[in-house]
Amino acid sequence: MNNYRIIFIPRARSDLLDINTYITYALLEPDISRNFIQGLKKSILQLSFFPYMFPLVHDKILHSTSVRRMPYKNYSLFRIVYPLKIGL
């Protein structure tokens, strides 16, 4: 079985940091923040083994670009699966 690489664009990294910061400091819930981020990472890691796990987005524009939506709690992660290139 091939594993896919997960690449975060800078905006996604920034969003995750903002979520972590908000839960930790605005809500004063560092344990919830840590659990949230760990659970999210675990869910994202599954995508490296099952990249087509979630359906394409039901939007005329995004559907044509092969964007997939992965829900996690009250959030949505949007992603594109690029085929692996295997050279000999």
N, C-alpha and C positions, 0 to 999 in steps of 0.2 A: 504494500500500500504506500502510495506517495504522500508525503506531508507537504502542505502548502505553507508558505511563509506569510505571516501577518505583518503588514506594514501600516503604521499609523501616519496619517498626514499631520502636519503641524497643528492644524485646527482641531483635530480629534484629541491630540495630546493636551492642548490648551483647555478644551472642554472638560476632559477628565480631571485635570488639575483644579479647574474652577468648581466642579461638583465636589471634589474632595475637600477643598478649602471651605466651601459653603457649609457642608455637613459638619465639618470639624469645628469651625470657628463661629459661624453665624448661629448654627443650631446647638453648638457646644456638645456634640455627640461624636467624639473621636472613635469610639468603639464601633458605632454604627457605620461611620465612614470607612474604617478599616475593613469591616465585614463586607460592605458594599463593593469596595474596590477589589477585594479578593474574590468575591463571587463573580464579579464582572470579568476579571482576568480568567477565571476558570471557564466561564462560558465562551470567551473569545478563543481560548486555547483549543476548545473542541472544533472550532472552525478550521484549524490547521489539518484536522483529520477528515472532517465532513464539511467541505466548503460550500456545498449546495444545500445545506441543512435547512435553510429558510427560503421562502418563496421570493420571486421577483416582486418589486413594488408595483402596485396597481395604479400607475399613473402613466398617462400616455407618453410624456416626455422621458421620465426616468425608466420606464419599462423598456424603452428602445435602447437605453444605454446599459442594460443588464444590471441595474442596481438592485441589491437585495436588502431587505430590512430584517434585522434581528432585534426582537424586543427583549428588554431586560428591565424588570420592575416597571417604573414609570418612564423609562427612556427607550429610545430607538437608536440602534446603530445601523448606519447605512454603509454598504460596502459593495465592492465589485470583485468578482472572482476572475483572476487572469489564469489561463491555462498554463500548466507547467511546460517548460521546454526541456526536453531530454535529448542530449547530444551523445553521440558515440565517438 
